[in-house]
């Protein structure tokens, strides 16, 4: 696939971030190809170079992980607050069902802004560089999240309250539009050729990390505060504490250097002036495949987390703390699925692991009605764990697969656009559609999930056998 191969010099930079000696630069391809990738520990300074390389690799992977951890932390604390408190606080005067629908609508608003952010940050990521763009996206995303902690309610300022909430949500969406794609490129473009999917799993691992932080925090707050305290001010704490994660992310990212793939594209003048135009005219098929390939993971995540939490507490009558605890245990299966699928993707192929995840999404959708609505919290946990494990296969390999679809000059734009457009189709609509369908039967919500799996399988079929990823 175009843009996925690496030159010998790139491999050198992946392993040892310093220029090779002249004798190695002249080594013809095919003879001694692997020598530049290792460090001679017997030569002077070999151990020091090796330690520097390991530290650099750890920093790269930490920077790719922390950004998406902040992303999912921010998004999930919003999803949780939307399911539990935003309705009565920002849309009082409406019926309970209308409050919940309006609250979910603001949740979906960020997904509308994400493609816009993907175009903006993708443009600068492909023109200026990955590092500075990732710093800017994290600042916008994190600043908007912290701002929600200080918003007034409808009872205090009337319609201005939901307007400000929507404004902060748009800021979150714009920042998120450039976050995941840049984090994936940071990992994959620095990875050894044979470990791109393993390195690419670190951005997806940010999902369970962010979820655990958000869900665990809400659980602790719920145990410490009573219902009145939680509604009055306790819900603001997770938004305020986001500042700590953002600060950590900035500290790590400001220490990074630019990726080898971008530097090579810049040196060979392979950076288009308008990346989005080049993407749509020359790489439309790959963009469509990537967009449809993302739908299933978003639908799985938000139906198994945000919707399930609202349905479980408001319709099925479980306590908030009990349901949060169940989800807190189930999310470990997402982490396990991401790791297993990503490691296997380097041995087999990312497309094959994704196909398993998409097919699993169809099966999980078929079981949603009888298991989520069973009346047994243990059965609910089994369904949530299975759904999130399947999501690991539908999500983890995306970190390596999506970048493989595009050349370096449009890769930031391509990955960001496909990931976020797929998020609109699979994530923005999921809680709203599910909330509307649930009163008629959970099997209809499960049908929506099955349709998402079919659409993502269609994304793989768009590429057919033209890709080996």
C-alpha positions as CSV (number, residue, x, y, z in Angstrom):
1,X,0.0,0.0,0.0
2,X,1.3,3.4,-0.9
3,X,3.0,5.3,1.9
4,X,3.5,2.3,4.1
5,X,7.0,1.2,3.2
6,X,10.0,2.6,5.0
7,X,13.4,3.3,3.6
8,X,16.5,1.9,5.2
9,X,17.2,5.2,6.8
10,X,13.8,5.3,8.4
11,X,14.5,1.9,10.0
12,X,17.8,3.3,11.4
13,X,15.9,6.2,12.9
14,X,13.3,4.0,14.4
15,X,15.8,2.0,16.4
16,X,18.7,4.5,17.0
17,X,17.6,8.2,16.9
18,X,21.0,9.5,15.5
19,X,22.4,9.6,12.0
20,X,24.2,6.4,10.9
21,X,28.0,6.5,10.2
22,X,29.1,7.1,6.6
23,X,30.1,3.4,6.2
24,X,26.6,2.3,6.9
25,X,24.9,4.9,4.6
26,X,26.7,3.3,1.7
27,X,25.6,-0.2,2.4
28,X,23.8,-1.5,-0.7
29,X,20.2,-2.8,-0.2
30,X,20.1,-6.5,0.4
31,X,23.5,-6.7,2.0
32,X,23.7,-6.1,5.7
33,X,20.2,-4.7,5.8
34,X,19.6,-5.5,9.4
35,X,22.9,-4.2,10.8
36,X,21.9,-0.5,11.1
37,X,18.9,-1.6,13.3
38,X,21.0,-2.9,16.1
39,X,23.5,-1.2,18.5
40,X,26.9,-2.8,18.9
41,X,27.2,-2.9,22.7
42,X,31.0,-3.6,22.4
43,X,31.8,-0.3,20.7
44,X,32.3,2.8,22.9
45,X,29.0,4.4,23.9
46,X,26.9,1.5,22.6
47,X,25.1,1.1,25.9
48,X,24.4,4.8,26.2
49,X,22.9,4.9,22.7
50,X,20.8,1.9,23.5
51,X,19.5,3.4,26.7
52,X,18.8,6.7,24.9
53,X,16.8,4.7,22.3
54,X,14.8,2.8,24.8
55,X,14.0,6.1,26.7
56,X,12.9,7.7,23.4
57,X,10.7,4.7,22.5
58,X,9.0,4.8,25.9
59,X,8.4,8.5,25.6
60,X,6.8,8.1,22.1
61,X,4.5,5.3,23.3
62,X,3.6,7.2,26.5
63,X,2.8,10.3,24.4
64,X,0.6,8.4,22.1
65,X,-1.2,6.7,25.0
66,X,-1.8,9.7,27.3
67,X,-3.5,11.8,24.6
68,X,-6.1,9.2,23.8
69,X,-6.5,8.4,27.5
70,X,-7.4,12.1,28.1
71,X,-9.7,11.9,25.1
72,X,-11.7,8.9,26.4
73,X,-11.6,10.3,30.0
74,X,-13.0,13.6,28.8
75,X,-15.6,11.9,26.6
76,X,-16.7,9.4,29.1
77,X,-17.1,11.8,32.0
78,X,-19.3,13.8,29.6
79,X,-21.2,10.7,28.6
80,X,-21.7,9.7,32.2
81,X,-22.8,13.2,33.3
82,X,-25.1,13.4,30.2
83,X,-26.7,10.2,31.3
84,X,-27.0,11.1,35.0
85,X,-27.3,14.9,35.6
86,X,-27.1,17.1,32.6
87,X,-30.7,16.7,31.7
88,X,-32.3,18.2,34.9
89,X,-29.4,20.7,35.3
90,X,-29.3,22.2,31.8
91,X,-32.7,21.4,30.4
92,X,-35.1,21.8,33.3
93,X,-38.7,22.4,32.4
94,X,-38.8,19.5,30.0
95,X,-40.1,16.0,30.6
96,X,-37.7,13.4,31.9
97,X,-37.4,11.6,28.6
98,X,-37.0,15.0,26.7
99,X,-34.2,16.0,29.2
100,X,-32.3,12.8,28.5
101,X,-32.7,13.1,24.8
102,X,-31.5,16.8,24.8
103,X,-28.6,15.8,27.0
104,X,-27.6,13.0,24.6
105,X,-28.0,15.5,21.7
106,X,-25.2,17.7,23.3
107,X,-23.2,14.5,23.6
108,X,-23.5,14.0,19.9
109,X,-22.7,17.6,19.1
110,X,-19.0,17.0,19.5
111,X,-19.1,14.3,16.9
112,X,-20.4,16.9,14.4
113,X,-17.4,19.1,15.3
114,X,-14.9,16.3,15.1
115,X,-14.7,16.1,11.2
116,X,-14.1,19.8,11.2
117,X,-11.3,19.4,13.7
118,X,-10.0,16.6,11.6
119,X,-9.7,18.8,8.5
120,X,-8.1,21.7,10.5
121,X,-5.7,19.7,12.5
122,X,-5.1,17.2,9.7
123,X,-4.1,20.1,7.5
124,X,-1.5,21.4,9.9
125,X,-0.4,17.9,10.9
126,X,0.4,17.1,7.3
127,X,1.9,20.6,6.5
128,X,3.6,21.7,9.7
129,X,4.3,18.4,11.6
130,X,2.8,15.9,14.0
131,X,4.3,17.2,17.2
132,X,3.0,20.8,17.3
133,X,-0.4,19.8,16.0
134,X,-0.8,17.2,18.8
135,X,0.1,19.8,21.4
136,X,-2.5,22.3,20.0
137,X,-5.3,19.6,19.8
138,X,-4.6,18.6,23.4
139,X,-4.8,22.2,24.7
140,X,-8.1,22.8,22.9
141,X,-9.7,19.5,24.0
142,X,-8.5,19.7,27.6
143,X,-9.3,23.4,28.0
144,X,-12.9,22.8,26.9
145,X,-13.3,19.9,29.3
146,X,-12.0,21.9,32.3
147,X,-14.3,24.8,31.3
148,X,-17.4,22.6,31.8
149,X,-16.5,22.3,35.5
150,X,-17.3,26.1,35.9
151,X,-20.6,26.3,33.8
152,X,-23.7,27.8,35.4
153,X,-26.9,25.7,35.3
154,X,-30.3,26.5,33.7
155,X,-31.7,27.6,37.1
156,X,-29.0,30.2,37.4
157,X,-28.8,31.8,33.9
158,X,-31.5,30.2,31.8
159,X,-30.9,29.4,28.1
160,X,-27.3,30.7,28.4
161,X,-26.4,27.5,30.4
162,X,-27.2,25.0,27.6
163,X,-25.6,27.4,25.0
164,X,-22.4,27.4,27.0
165,X,-22.5,23.7,27.4
166,X,-22.9,23.3,23.6
167,X,-20.0,25.7,23.1
168,X,-17.6,23.7,25.4
169,X,-18.8,20.5,23.7
170,X,-17.9,21.9,20.3
171,X,-14.5,22.8,21.6
172,X,-14.0,19.3,22.8
173,X,-15.0,17.9,19.4
174,X,-12.7,20.2,17.5
175,X,-9.7,19.2,19.6
176,X,-10.6,15.6,19.5
177,X,-10.8,15.8,15.7
178,X,-7.0,16.0,15.5
179,X,-6.1,13.9,18.6
180,X,-6.6,10.2,17.8
181,X,-5.1,10.4,14.3
182,X,-2.0,12.2,15.4
183,X,-1.5,9.9,18.4
184,X,-1.7,6.9,16.0
185,X,0.8,8.3,13.6
186,X,3.2,9.2,16.5
187,X,3.3,5.5,17.4
188,X,3.1,3.9,13.9
189,X,5.5,6.2,12.1
190,X,8.2,5.5,14.8
191,X,7.6,1.8,15.0
192,X,9.8,-1.0,13.6
193,X,8.3,-2.3,10.3
194,X,7.4,-5.7,11.9
195,X,5.7,-4.2,14.9
196,X,3.5,-1.4,13.6
197,X,0.3,-2.9,14.9
198,X,1.8,-3.7,18.3
199,X,3.0,-0.1,18.6
200,X,-0.3,1.1,17.1
201,X,-2.3,-0.4,20.0
202,X,-1.1,2.3,22.4
203,X,-3.6,4.9,21.2
204,X,-6.5,2.4,21.4
205,X,-5.3,1.4,24.9
206,X,-6.1,5.0,25.9
207,X,-9.8,4.0,25.8
208,X,-9.8,1.6,28.8
209,X,-7.3,3.8,30.7
210,X,-9.5,6.8,30.3
211,X,-12.6,4.8,31.0
212,X,-11.1,3.3,34.2
213,X,-10.1,6.8,35.4
214,X,-13.5,8.3,34.7
215,X,-15.6,5.5,35.8
216,X,-13.6,4.9,39.0
217,X,-13.7,8.6,39.9
218,X,-17.5,8.7,39.4
219,X,-17.8,5.6,41.6
220,X,-15.7,7.1,44.4
221,X,-17.6,10.3,44.2
222,X,-20.9,8.4,44.4
223,X,-19.8,6.5,47.4
224,X,-18.5,9.6,49.3
225,X,-21.3,12.1,48.4
226,X,-25.0,11.8,48.7
227,X,-27.4,12.3,45.7
228,X,-28.0,16.0,46.5
229,X,-24.3,16.8,46.8
230,X,-23.5,14.9,43.6
231,X,-26.1,16.9,41.6
232,X,-25.2,20.2,43.3
233,X,-21.5,20.2,42.7
234,X,-20.0,16.7,42.8
235,X,-20.4,16.1,39.1
236,X,-18.0,19.0,38.4
237,X,-15.0,17.3,40.1
238,X,-14.1,14.9,37.2
239,X,-14.1,17.8,34.7
240,X,-11.8,19.8,37.0
241,X,-9.4,17.0,37.5
242,X,-9.0,16.7,33.7
243,X,-6.4,19.5,34.0
244,X,-4.0,17.0,35.7
245,X,-4.1,14.6,32.7
246,X,-3.8,17.4,30.2
247,X,-0.8,18.8,32.0
248,X,0.8,15.3,32.0
249,X,0.1,15.0,28.3
250,X,1.6,18.3,27.4
251,X,4.8,17.6,29.5
252,X,5.4,14.3,27.6
253,X,4.6,15.7,24.1
254,X,6.7,18.8,24.3
255,X,9.7,16.5,24.7
256,X,9.1,14.7,21.4
257,X,10.8,15.1,18.1
258,X,9.2,14.9,14.7
259,X,8.4,11.5,13.2
260,X,10.7,10.0,10.5
261,X,8.0,9.5,8.0
262,X,7.0,13.2,8.1
263,X,10.6,14.4,7.9
264,X,11.2,12.2,4.8
265,X,8.0,13.4,3.1
266,X,9.1,17.0,3.9
267,X,12.6,16.4,2.5
268,X,11.2,14.9,-0.7
269,X,8.6,17.7,-1.1
270,X,5.8,15.1,-0.9
271,X,3.6,17.3,1.3
272,X,0.5,18.5,-0.7
273,X,-0.6,22.1,-0.2
274,X,-4.2,21.1,0.5
275,X,-4.1,17.6,2.0
276,X,-7.9,17.2,2.2
277,X,-8.2,17.9,-1.6
278,X,-5.5,15.4,-2.3
279,X,-7.2,12.9,0.0
280,X,-10.6,13.2,-1.7
281,X,-9.3,13.1,-5.3
282,X,-6.6,10.4,-5.0
283,X,-7.4,8.3,-2.0
284,X,-11.2,8.3,-1.8
285,X,-11.5,4.6,-1.8
286,X,-9.2,4.2,1.2
287,X,-11.0,7.0,3.0
288,X,-14.4,5.3,2.5
289,X,-13.0,1.9,3.7
290,X,-11.5,3.5,6.8
291,X,-14.7,5.4,7.6
292,X,-16.9,2.4,7.4
293,X,-14.3,0.3,9.3
294,X,-14.5,2.6,12.3
295,X,-18.3,2.5,12.7
296,X,-18.5,-0.8,14.7
297,X,-16.1,0.2,17.5
298,X,-17.8,3.5,18.2
299,X,-21.3,1.8,18.3
300,X,-20.0,-0.9,20.6
301,X,-18.4,1.5,23.0
302,X,-21.2,4.0,23.5
303,X,-24.0,1.4,23.6
304,X,-22.0,-0.7,26.1
305,X,-21.1,2.3,28.2
306,X,-23.2,5.5,28.0
307,X,-26.5,4.0,26.8
308,X,-26.2,0.9,29.0
309,X,-25.5,3.1,32.1
310,X,-28.6,5.3,31.5
311,X,-30.8,2.3,30.6
312,X,-29.6,0.2,33.5
313,X,-30.1,2.9,36.2
314,X,-33.3,4.6,34.9
315,X,-35.2,1.8,33.2
316,X,-33.9,-1.4,34.9
317,X,-33.6,0.2,38.3
318,X,-30.0,-0.7,39.2
319,X,-28.2,1.7,41.5
320,X,-25.6,4.0,39.9
321,X,-22.8,2.7,42.0
322,X,-23.7,-1.0,41.3
323,X,-23.8,-0.4,37.5
324,X,-20.6,1.7,37.5
325,X,-18.8,-1.1,39.4
326,X,-20.0,-3.7,36.8
327,X,-18.8,-1.5,34.0
328,X,-15.5,-0.9,35.8
329,X,-14.8,-4.7,35.8
330,X,-16.0,-5.2,32.3
331,X,-13.7,-2.6,30.8
332,X,-10.7,-4.8,31.5
333,X,-12.0,-7.0,28.8
334,X,-11.6,-4.1,26.3
335,X,-8.0,-3.7,27.3
336,X,-7.4,-7.5,26.9
337,X,-9.1,-7.5,23.5
338,X,-7.0,-4.5,22.2
339,X,-3.7,-6.2,23.3
340,X,-4.6,-9.6,21.9
341,X,-5.9,-8.4,18.6
342,X,-3.0,-5.9,18.0
343,X,-0.3,-8.5,18.7
344,X,-2.0,-11.1,16.5
345,X,-2.4,-8.4,13.8
346,X,1.4,-8.3,13.4
347,X,1.5,-12.1,13.0
348,X,-1.5,-12.4,10.6
349,X,-3.0,-9.1,9.5
350,X,-4.9,-6.1,11.0
351,X,-7.7,-6.7,8.5
352,X,-8.3,-10.2,9.7
353,X,-8.4,-9.2,13.3
354,X,-10.8,-6.4,12.4
355,X,-13.1,-8.8,10.5
356,X,-13.3,-11.0,13.7
357,X,-14.3,-7.9,15.7
358,X,-16.9,-6.8,13.2
359,X,-18.4,-10.2,13.0
360,X,-18.4,-10.4,16.8
361,X,-20.3,-7.0,16.9
362,X,-23.1,-8.7,15.0
363,X,-23.2,-11.6,17.5
364,X,-23.1,-9.2,20.5
365,X,-26.0,-7.2,19.0
366,X,-28.1,-10.4,18.6
367,X,-27.6,-11.1,22.4
368,X,-28.2,-7.6,23.6
369,X,-31.9,-7.9,24.2
370,X,-32.0,-11.2,26.2
371,X,-28.8,-10.4,28.2
372,X,-28.9,-6.7,29.0
373,X,-32.7,-6.9,29.8
374,X,-32.4,-10.2,31.7
375,X,-32.9,-8.7,35.1
376,X,-29.7,-10.3,36.4
377,X,-26.8,-8.0,37.0
378,X,-24.4,-10.9,36.5
379,X,-25.9,-11.6,33.1
380,X,-25.6,-7.9,32.3
381,X,-21.9,-8.0,33.3
382,X,-21.4,-11.0,31.0
383,X,-22.9,-9.1,28.0
384,X,-20.9,-5.9,28.8
385,X,-17.6,-7.9,29.1
386,X,-18.3,-9.8,25.9
387,X,-19.2,-6.6,24.0
388,X,-16.1,-4.8,25.2
389,X,-13.8,-7.7,24.4
390,X,-15.2,-7.8,20.9
391,X,-14.7,-4.1,20.7
392,X,-11.0,-4.7,21.4
393,X,-10.8,-6.6,18.1
394,X,-12.8,-4.0,16.3
395,X,-10.7,-1.1,17.7
396,X,-7.2,-2.2,18.6
397,X,-6.0,-3.0,15.1
398,X,-7.3,0.4,13.8
399,X,-4.2,2.0,15.2
400,X,-2.0,0.2,12.7
401,X,-4.6,-0.4,9.9
402,X,-5.8,3.2,9.3
403,X,-2.3,4.7,8.9
404,X,-1.5,2.0,6.4
405,X,-4.2,3.2,4.0
406,X,-2.5,6.5,3.2
407,X,0.9,7.9,2.2
408,X,2.7,10.2,4.7
409,X,1.8,13.4,2.9
410,X,-2.0,13.0,3.7
411,X,-1.8,10.5,6.5
412,X,-2.7,12.8,9.3
413,X,-5.7,14.1,7.4
414,X,-6.7,10.7,6.2
415,X,-6.6,8.9,9.5
416,X,-8.3,11.8,11.3
417,X,-11.1,12.2,8.8
418,X,-11.9,8.5,8.6
419,X,-11.8,8.0,12.4
420,X,-14.0,10.9,13.1
421,X,-16.5,10.4,10.3
422,X,-16.9,6.9,11.4
423,X,-17.4,8.2,14.9
424,X,-20.3,10.4,13.7
425,X,-22.0,7.4,12.1
426,X,-21.2,4.9,14.8
427,X,-21.0,7.0,18.0
428,X,-22.9,10.3,17.7
429,X,-26.1,8.6,16.7
430,X,-25.8,5.5,18.9
431,X,-27.1,6.8,22.3
432,X,-29.8,9.0,20.6
433,X,-31.1,6.2,18.4
434,X,-30.9,3.6,21.2
435,X,-32.8,5.8,23.6
436,X,-35.6,6.2,21.0
437,X,-35.7,2.5,20.2
438,X,-35.4,1.1,23.7
439,X,-39.0,1.7,24.7
440,X,-40.1,-0.5,21.8
441,X,-37.7,-3.3,22.7
442,X,-34.0,-3.8,23.4
443,X,-33.8,-6.2,20.4
444,X,-34.2,-3.1,18.2
445,X,-31.1,-1.5,19.8
446,X,-29.3,-4.8,19.2
447,X,-30.3,-4.6,15.6
448,X,-28.7,-1.2,15.4
449,X,-25.5,-2.8,16.7
450,X,-25.7,-5.6,14.2
451,X,-26.1,-3.1,11.4
452,X,-22.9,-1.3,12.6
453,X,-21.0,-4.6,12.3
454,X,-22.3,-5.2,8.8
455,X,-21.3,-1.7,7.7
456,X,-17.7,-2.1,9.1
457,X,-17.3,-5.5,7.3
458,X,-18.4,-3.6,4.2
459,X,-15.4,-1.2,4.8
460,X,-13.0,-4.1,4.5
461,X,-14.7,-5.4,1.4
462,X,-14.2,-2.0,-0.3
463,X,-10.5,-2.6,-0.2
464,X,-11.0,-6.3,-1.2
465,X,-7.7,-8.1,-1.7
466,X,-5.7,-5.0,-2.7
467,X,-4.3,-4.5,0.8
468,X,-2.1,-6.8,2.8
469,X,-2.9,-5.0,6.0
